[in-house]
Amino acid sequence: MSARKPTPRKRAPTHFSMIREFTPADLITLCNSASGTTSIFASLKYVTTGNVLFLYSAILLVPIAFFFDAMDGRIARFFKTDSALGRELDSLSDIISFGVAPAIVGFAVGLQGLFDVVFLLYFVNCGVSRLARYNVTAETNTDKTKGKVTFFEGTPIPTTCAIVLGLLYFVHNGQIGDDFLPLGKYIIFGWTFHPLSLVYAISGTLMVSKTLRIPKP
């Protein structure tokens, strides 16, 4: 009678350790998301207190987030630590810093009418969709000879920094608030509309454009 061979035990799945997986580049990416989140807090503080210094802080924190966004990729390449976790952290941080934060700044300066809010929501959702598309198509769009994506499909979401820097000019000139925003305001079917909010709509549309391709350095 032959001896029964022992059944090999299945190895338990390895626990994903955030500490082991974290890299220096990931910490810089989290500085990006922290800057964007603090910008949101500063905008809310301006709305509740009216202290314009909080609004200046909210605006300037977006370019600071851009600095960290630019640095994390360089650091990842320097340490050769590119990872799937890092890519996801980068996308999620960008949503906060270049999607939600600029929209909240726009709301804080006076884009609070119904049509304004619709355009701000459209802007944020375009940013979310643009990053989701990039994550899905990055592998197929990668140039095999160079080992990286060589073009942006639609404008990159960090370009929304230009919007908040434009708002900085208006804040400096005192052109903020429901009645003082550039291009004025209109009442349509009883709801307020500031044409300035169209800047957000245009930016969102450019982000999700399929035909617009921008060479990636």
Backbone bond lengths (Angstrom), bond angles and torsions (degrees), N, CA, C in turn:
res aa  C-N    CA-C-N  psi(-1)  N-CA   C-N-CA  omega(-1)  CA-C   N-CA-C  phi
1 M - - - 1.461 - - 1.536 108.29 -
2 S 1.330 115.03 120.05 1.467 119.26 -175.65 1.522 111.20 -76.76
3 A 1.330 113.93 145.35 1.468 118.85 179.34 1.524 110.19 -72.38
4 R 1.321 114.85 139.89 1.470 119.73 179.60 1.530 109.38 -75.22
5 K 1.309 115.10 131.48 1.457 119.81 179.32 1.530 109.91 -73.60
6 P 1.308 116.16 134.43 1.470 118.38 179.88 1.526 111.42 -65.00
7 T 1.315 114.99 138.95 1.467 120.15 178.47 1.521 109.45 -76.37
8 P 1.317 116.77 123.50 1.477 118.42 -178.93 1.523 111.08 -63.29
9 R 1.297 114.97 136.88 1.460 119.39 179.17 1.530 110.75 -76.56
10 K 1.310 113.76 141.48 1.458 118.57 176.02 1.523 109.27 -76.84
11 R 1.317 114.29 134.66 1.457 118.95 178.69 1.520 110.24 -74.03
12 A 1.292 114.97 133.73 1.462 119.02 178.08 1.524 109.30 -66.35
13 P 1.328 116.74 143.09 1.462 118.94 179.47 1.523 111.27 -59.58
14 T 1.318 114.62 138.84 1.461 120.06 -178.94 1.521 110.40 -69.08
15 H 1.318 116.00 133.21 1.464 120.50 178.73 1.523 109.61 -70.38
16 F 1.330 115.29 133.93 1.462 120.04 178.85 1.522 108.78 -77.46
17 S 1.302 116.29 114.53 1.460 120.99 -177.90 1.525 110.10 -98.14
18 M 1.336 116.26 116.10 1.456 120.16 178.16 1.526 110.80 -63.31
19 I 1.332 116.45 -37.39 1.464 120.15 -177.16 1.526 110.62 -65.78
20 R 1.350 116.28 -44.14 1.469 119.46 -179.21 1.524 111.56 -68.77
21 E 1.329 116.72 -34.19 1.457 120.74 -175.69 1.527 112.97 -81.51
22 F 1.328 117.63 -22.65 1.458 120.49 -176.14 1.523 111.35 -65.05
23 T 1.324 115.19 141.26 1.461 122.39 178.80 1.531 108.78 -124.55
24 P 1.335 117.77 166.99 1.471 119.47 176.28 1.525 112.59 -56.26
25 A 1.333 116.65 -36.15 1.468 119.84 179.35 1.527 111.22 -64.46
26 D 1.333 116.85 -36.38 1.466 120.17 179.48 1.527 111.26 -64.77
27 L 1.308 116.99 -36.18 1.467 120.63 178.04 1.525 110.60 -65.24
28 I 1.326 116.71 -38.52 1.462 120.44 176.53 1.525 109.97 -66.11
29 T 1.334 116.70 -38.98 1.463 120.47 177.23 1.524 111.02 -60.81
30 L 1.319 116.90 -39.93 1.462 120.29 178.27 1.529 111.29 -67.64
31 C 1.326 117.43 -27.38 1.468 119.83 172.96 1.532 110.05 -66.18
32 N 1.325 115.62 -33.51 1.466 120.79 173.93 1.531 110.11 -60.25
33 S 1.326 116.48 -53.26 1.472 119.76 -178.02 1.526 111.49 -65.02
34 A 1.333 117.03 -34.54 1.466 120.42 178.32 1.525 110.74 -65.82
35 S 1.329 116.53 -38.50 1.465 120.37 178.16 1.522 110.64 -64.88
36 G 1.333 116.32 -43.67 1.461 119.91 178.88 1.512 112.40 -64.48
37 T 1.324 116.23 -41.44 1.468 120.24 179.53 1.523 111.03 -65.61
38 T 1.332 116.47 -41.28 1.465 120.22 178.22 1.526 110.77 -65.00
39 S 1.330 116.62 -34.42 1.465 120.45 175.12 1.528 110.66 -60.04
40 I 1.320 116.38 -42.52 1.469 120.68 178.15 1.522 110.37 -62.38
41 F 1.327 115.93 -45.68 1.471 119.77 178.61 1.537 110.79 -59.13
42 A 1.335 116.34 -42.52 1.468 120.45 -178.74 1.528 111.15 -65.22
43 S 1.333 116.82 -39.02 1.468 120.01 176.63 1.521 111.01 -61.69
44 L 1.328 115.96 -44.25 1.467 120.23 179.26 1.528 110.63 -64.24
45 K 1.325 115.99 -37.40 1.466 119.93 178.41 1.528 110.33 -64.80
46 Y 1.336 116.59 -38.48 1.467 119.57 177.08 1.525 111.05 -63.64
47 V 1.322 116.60 -42.69 1.467 120.40 -179.41 1.524 111.01 -61.46
48 T 1.328 116.84 -37.86 1.470 120.06 -176.07 1.528 113.20 -84.55
49 T 1.346 117.52 -25.62 1.471 119.80 -175.75 1.524 113.70 -111.30
50 G 1.338 116.77 -25.74 1.459 119.77 -176.08 1.516 113.68 77.45
51 N 1.328 117.52 5.02 1.464 121.89 178.98 1.526 108.93 -78.12
52 V 1.336 116.33 111.93 1.458 120.49 -172.99 1.525 112.65 -66.30
53 L 1.326 118.20 -18.87 1.465 120.25 177.53 1.526 111.17 -62.15
54 F 1.324 116.42 -33.18 1.465 119.26 176.55 1.527 110.52 -66.89
55 L 1.330 116.78 -35.15 1.463 120.15 178.96 1.522 110.53 -69.02
56 Y 1.326 116.97 -41.69 1.467 120.14 174.72 1.530 110.45 -58.49
57 S 1.315 116.20 -42.98 1.468 120.40 179.73 1.520 110.90 -63.17
58 A 1.333 116.32 -43.19 1.466 120.65 -179.60 1.518 111.09 -60.07
59 I 1.323 116.42 -40.66 1.464 120.83 -179.01 1.525 111.02 -70.48
60 L 1.315 117.61 -46.81 1.465 121.07 -175.36 1.521 112.95 -70.52
61 L 1.323 117.42 -22.39 1.464 119.81 178.37 1.530 112.17 -70.48
62 V 1.326 117.71 -21.55 1.473 119.63 178.35 1.530 110.88 -70.10
63 P 1.348 120.43 -48.01 1.471 119.00 173.11 1.528 113.45 -61.26
64 I 1.326 116.76 -32.00 1.472 119.30 175.80 1.528 109.88 -63.45
65 A 1.334 115.98 -41.39 1.466 120.22 175.70 1.526 110.45 -61.63
66 F 1.332 116.40 -38.08 1.467 121.05 177.87 1.526 110.75 -61.26
67 F 1.327 116.85 -40.17 1.469 120.70 177.72 1.525 110.43 -59.05
68 F 1.335 116.57 -47.49 1.462 119.40 179.39 1.529 111.02 -65.09
69 D 1.333 117.09 -35.89 1.464 120.86 179.14 1.523 110.77 -64.29
70 A 1.320 116.35 -37.35 1.464 120.03 178.56 1.525 111.75 -72.84
71 M 1.325 116.41 -32.58 1.458 120.23 -175.69 1.524 113.19 -78.42
72 D 1.341 117.95 -31.99 1.470 118.04 -174.18 1.522 111.98 -63.63
73 G 1.334 116.99 -36.98 1.461 119.43 177.94 1.520 112.24 -66.30
74 R 1.321 116.18 -40.20 1.468 120.36 178.89 1.528 110.97 -64.10
75 I 1.325 114.98 -41.45 1.466 119.05 -179.55 1.527 110.58 -68.45
76 A 1.335 116.70 -38.24 1.470 120.10 178.04 1.523 110.62 -62.12
77 R 1.336 116.51 -41.28 1.468 119.71 178.97 1.524 111.02 -69.64
78 F 1.324 116.81 -36.11 1.469 120.40 -179.64 1.527 110.82 -64.10
79 F 1.341 116.08 -44.13 1.462 120.46 -179.10 1.533 112.63 -89.67
80 K 1.347 115.66 -4.21 1.469 121.65 -178.53 1.529 110.53 54.54
81 T 1.333 114.64 52.52 1.471 120.34 -175.72 1.526 111.65 -124.18
82 D 1.323 117.24 33.74 1.466 119.95 177.28 1.523 109.68 -62.51
83 S 1.339 116.95 134.00 1.462 120.29 -177.62 1.517 110.55 -148.50
84 A 1.341 115.32 161.97 1.468 120.53 177.17 1.523 110.66 -63.55
85 L 1.331 116.64 -37.88 1.462 120.51 178.05 1.523 110.34 -61.13
86 G 1.316 116.52 -44.35 1.458 120.60 179.78 1.513 112.48 -61.72
87 R 1.335 116.20 -39.61 1.465 119.64 -179.92 1.522 111.14 -66.11
88 E 1.330 116.82 -40.03 1.463 119.86 178.72 1.527 110.94 -68.07
89 L 1.323 116.70 -42.18 1.461 120.02 177.31 1.525 110.87 -59.64
90 D 1.315 116.08 -39.96 1.461 120.90 -179.04 1.526 110.86 -62.97
91 S 1.329 116.83 -46.01 1.467 120.62 -179.37 1.521 111.80 -64.53
92 L 1.331 116.14 -45.05 1.465 119.71 -178.79 1.528 111.15 -65.61
93 S 1.325 116.48 -38.14 1.465 120.06 177.77 1.526 111.09 -66.13
94 D 1.331 116.20 -39.47 1.467 120.17 179.35 1.523 111.76 -63.56
95 I 1.321 117.05 -35.91 1.467 120.15 177.53 1.525 110.24 -59.63
96 I 1.322 115.79 -43.31 1.468 119.99 -179.33 1.526 110.76 -67.63
97 S 1.332 116.14 -51.39 1.464 120.94 -169.83 1.522 114.24 -78.18
98 F 1.330 117.29 -33.17 1.463 119.81 -173.86 1.524 113.07 -117.15
99 G 1.328 116.11 -1.12 1.457 120.53 175.53 1.516 111.05 -112.74
100 V 1.325 115.92 -67.18 1.466 120.74 -175.76 1.528 111.70 -70.59
101 A 1.328 117.84 -47.71 1.472 120.57 -175.96 1.533 112.87 -58.82
102 P 1.356 120.09 -48.38 1.466 118.90 177.56 1.527 113.01 -62.34
103 A 1.329 117.19 -34.57 1.465 119.95 178.16 1.527 110.77 -66.00
104 I 1.323 116.66 -40.75 1.466 120.49 178.78 1.527 110.52 -67.06
105 V 1.328 117.38 -37.09 1.465 120.37 175.48 1.527 109.74 -61.34
106 G 1.332 116.46 -44.23 1.459 120.21 177.91 1.519 112.05 -59.39
107 F 1.323 116.19 -42.78 1.467 120.56 177.58 1.523 110.36 -63.02
108 A 1.334 116.44 -40.82 1.465 120.79 -177.06 1.526 112.26 -65.50
109 V 1.342 117.22 -35.93 1.469 118.88 -177.59 1.519 112.44 -77.70
110 G 1.345 117.29 -10.88 1.460 118.81 175.12 1.510 116.90 135.62
111 L 1.324 118.21 -0.47 1.472 120.20 178.53 1.529 108.59 -81.71
112 Q 1.322 115.56 74.82 1.460 120.85 -172.28 1.522 113.52 -120.41
113 G 1.336 117.42 4.51 1.457 120.20 175.11 1.518 111.01 -72.05
114 L 1.317 116.95 165.54 1.468 120.65 -178.47 1.521 111.55 -57.78
115 F 1.331 116.90 -48.04 1.460 119.87 -178.41 1.530 110.61 -66.86
116 D 1.328 116.27 -35.83 1.470 119.61 176.39 1.524 110.76 -60.07
117 V 1.322 115.97 -47.10 1.467 120.82 -177.93 1.525 110.70 -63.73
118 V 1.328 116.85 -38.09 1.469 120.28 177.54 1.524 110.04 -60.68
119 F 1.331 117.36 -43.80 1.463 120.56 179.68 1.528 111.50 -68.32
120 L 1.324 116.93 -35.56 1.468 119.97 177.20 1.528 110.77 -66.03
121 L 1.323 116.85 -41.15 1.469 120.50 176.99 1.524 110.72 -64.95
122 Y 1.326 116.17 -41.31 1.465 120.88 177.04 1.528 110.19 -59.13
123 F 1.320 116.22 -43.71 1.465 122.37 179.41 1.528 111.28 -58.91
124 V 1.331 116.64 -48.79 1.472 120.57 -179.22 1.524 110.57 -63.41
125 N 1.325 116.96 -44.56 1.466 120.05 -178.49 1.521 111.97 -66.98
126 C 1.325 117.39 -32.36 1.465 119.95 174.44 1.523 110.28 -65.12
127 G 1.329 116.31 -39.73 1.460 119.79 177.28 1.515 111.90 -62.82
128 V 1.328 116.61 -43.76 1.470 121.18 177.32 1.522 109.99 -60.77
129 S 1.332 116.55 -45.98 1.468 121.36 -177.70 1.521 111.15 -65.87
130 R 1.323 116.62 -38.44 1.453 120.21 -178.82 1.529 111.43 -64.23
131 L 1.327 116.53 -43.40 1.462 120.09 179.50 1.523 111.52 -70.14
132 A 1.328 116.87 -36.59 1.468 119.66 176.73 1.524 110.28 -63.22
133 R 1.333 116.51 -42.15 1.464 119.89 178.45 1.522 110.91 -63.35
134 Y 1.319 116.69 -41.12 1.462 120.08 179.72 1.525 110.72 -61.87
135 N 1.328 116.54 -44.17 1.465 119.97 -179.43 1.523 111.60 -62.34
136 V 1.328 116.22 -36.53 1.463 120.74 -177.70 1.526 111.43 -75.81
137 T 1.336 117.23 -37.50 1.466 120.61 -172.87 1.526 113.87 -99.42
138 A 1.327 118.06 -3.11 1.470 120.35 -175.61 1.521 111.90 -57.13
139 E 1.329 116.69 -42.57 1.468 119.94 -177.34 1.520 111.33 -66.94
140 T 1.336 116.83 -43.48 1.464 119.55 -178.24 1.525 111.88 -72.58
141 N 1.325 117.38 -26.76 1.467 120.57 -179.96 1.527 113.28 -90.32
142 T 1.322 116.93 1.13 1.462 120.20 -178.89 1.524 111.07 -72.30
143 D 1.311 116.37 129.97 1.461 122.02 174.51 1.528 107.71 -74.22
144 K 1.327 116.45 114.49 1.470 120.71 -174.26 1.527 112.10 -63.33
145 T 1.334 117.12 -30.33 1.463 119.59 -178.48 1.528 111.82 -74.41
146 K 1.342 116.09 -31.51 1.470 120.17 -178.72 1.516 112.44 -100.54
147 G 1.337 116.29 -15.44 1.455 120.17 177.78 1.511 114.78 72.94
148 K 1.332 117.60 22.08 1.466 120.37 179.13 1.521 110.00 -156.06
149 V 1.327 115.62 164.52 1.461 121.16 174.88 1.522 107.83 -72.46
150 T 1.323 117.25 129.71 1.464 120.81 -174.11 1.522 113.45 -101.60
151 F 1.332 117.61 -0.78 1.464 119.28 179.42 1.527 110.10 -148.86
152 F 1.324 115.03 154.77 1.458 121.71 173.14 1.522 108.27 -96.29
153 E 1.321 116.07 131.33 1.462 120.98 175.07 1.528 107.45 -94.13
154 G 1.337 116.16 103.63 1.453 120.47 -169.28 1.519 109.44 85.77
155 T 1.312 116.68 162.32 1.464 118.91 -179.38 1.521 110.56 -68.20
156 P 1.328 118.36 139.12 1.472 120.88 177.43 1.528 110.16 -63.04
157 I 1.316 117.07 145.44 1.459 120.32 -176.65 1.530 113.56 -62.76
158 P 1.354 120.77 -28.46 1.469 118.02 177.45 1.525 114.21 -63.59
159 T 1.344 118.08 -14.37 1.468 119.87 178.17 1.525 111.45 -64.47
160 T 1.328 117.33 -13.30 1.465 119.71 178.21 1.527 111.65 -68.04
161 C 1.331 116.62 -10.28 1.473 119.67 172.41 1.524 110.42 -55.60
162 A 1.331 116.50 -33.07 1.462 120.33 -178.83 1.527 111.19 -61.23
163 I 1.328 116.72 -33.54 1.467 120.07 179.96 1.521 110.67 -65.40
164 V 1.329 116.32 -49.74 1.467 118.54 -176.55 1.529 111.27 -68.91
165 L 1.327 117.73 -30.69 1.464 119.48 176.62 1.527 110.34 -69.69
166 G 1.336 116.40 -33.19 1.459 119.75 173.20 1.519 111.33 -65.40
167 L 1.324 116.22 -40.29 1.463 120.37 177.15 1.524 111.18 -64.70
168 L 1.335 116.35 -30.73 1.464 120.07 177.81 1.529 110.55 -59.06
169 Y 1.317 116.71 -38.59 1.472 121.01 177.85 1.523 110.70 -62.15
170 F 1.330 116.20 -43.65 1.464 119.80 -179.26 1.530 111.36 -68.77
171 V 1.319 116.10 -37.16 1.468 119.66 177.83 1.523 109.70 -62.85
172 H 1.323 115.70 -43.41 1.469 120.58 -179.61 1.527 111.26 -61.32
173 N 1.341 116.72 -34.32 1.464 121.31 -179.22 1.525 113.00 -89.91
174 G 1.319 116.82 3.53 1.461 119.73 179.20 1.513 114.20 75.33
175 Q 1.346 117.32 16.69 1.468 120.89 -178.29 1.527 110.44 -92.48
176 I 1.304 116.45 60.61 1.459 121.33 179.03 1.519 109.04 -132.88
177 G 1.310 115.10 161.19 1.458 119.74 -176.89 1.510 110.57 103.06
178 D 1.292 116.33 160.07 1.463 123.18 -173.78 1.526 113.17 -51.84
179 D 1.317 118.00 -42.08 1.467 121.43 -173.23 1.522 114.14 -97.91
180 F 1.318 118.23 -2.30 1.463 119.76 -171.58 1.523 113.90 -119.76
181 L 1.315 118.37 -1.38 1.462 120.26 -179.55 1.525 110.73 -65.73
182 P 1.345 117.93 145.84 1.465 120.66 176.82 1.531 111.18 -57.80
183 L 1.312 116.12 149.59 1.467 125.07 -179.66 1.521 112.60 75.76
184 G 1.335 116.93 -0.33 1.458 119.88 173.08 1.513 113.97 74.73
185 K 1.342 114.21 -161.93 1.458 120.11 178.46 1.518 109.59 -145.02
186 Y 1.326 115.87 157.09 1.456 122.12 179.62 1.522 108.68 -133.35
187 I 1.316 115.15 149.72 1.458 121.18 175.38 1.522 107.70 -106.43
188 I 1.317 116.75 115.03 1.465 122.76 -178.15 1.520 108.53 -119.07
189 F 1.332 115.71 117.67 1.471 121.12 -177.60 1.532 111.43 53.43
190 G 1.322 115.14 34.28 1.457 119.65 177.84 1.519 114.64 85.36
191 W 1.343 116.96 -0.54 1.463 120.55 -178.28 1.524 110.02 -112.32
192 T 1.331 115.55 143.39 1.466 121.29 -177.69 1.529 111.65 -79.69
193 F 1.329 114.78 138.62 1.465 121.13 176.98 1.523 108.72 -136.14
194 H 1.327 116.45 123.62 1.460 122.72 173.67 1.529 107.97 -103.90
195 P 1.331 118.93 117.61 1.466 120.63 179.82 1.526 113.86 -55.01
196 L 1.329 117.50 -23.53 1.466 120.32 178.38 1.527 111.82 -58.70
197 S 1.320 116.91 -27.62 1.471 120.04 -179.51 1.525 111.97 -66.03
198 L 1.340 116.88 -17.41 1.463 119.89 178.09 1.528 111.34 -65.25
199 V 1.321 117.00 -23.36 1.470 120.10 176.28 1.527 109.70 -59.27
200 Y 1.324 116.37 -40.91 1.464 120.75 177.69 1.527 110.75 -66.59
201 A 1.326 116.69 -40.29 1.468 120.15 -179.90 1.523 110.93 -64.08
202 I 1.327 116.72 -41.98 1.467 120.84 179.25 1.526 110.46 -65.46
203 S 1.325 116.45 -43.80 1.467 120.41 178.63 1.522 110.92 -60.05
204 G 1.323 116.98 -43.86 1.461 120.58 178.89 1.514 112.08 -62.15
205 T 1.327 116.35 -42.21 1.465 120.81 -179.93 1.522 111.16 -63.79
206 L 1.324 117.05 -40.60 1.467 120.51 178.81 1.527 111.46 -65.70
207 M 1.325 116.74 -32.95 1.469 119.38 179.76 1.523 112.14 -65.57
208 V 1.329 117.17 -36.92 1.468 119.58 -176.09 1.522 112.24 -96.67
209 S 1.336 117.19 5.32 1.457 120.51 179.49 1.529 110.68 -59.91
210 K 1.317 115.80 136.18 1.464 120.87 179.38 1.521 111.18 -90.73
211 T 1.326 116.13 -26.71 1.465 120.15 -175.09 1.524 112.83 -90.29
212 L 1.333 116.79 -20.86 1.463 120.17 -178.95 1.524 109.85 -81.41
213 R 1.315 116.24 115.81 1.464 121.37 178.78 1.526 109.58 -122.40
214 I 1.310 115.52 125.70 1.458 121.92 -176.77 1.526 108.40 -115.41
215 P 1.340 118.20 124.76 1.477 119.99 179.46 1.521 111.08 -56.47
216 K 1.319 115.45 136.73 1.460 120.97 -179.95 1.519 109.08 -99.00
217 P 1.339 117.86 126.75 1.475 119.53 -178.79 1.516 111.93 -66.62
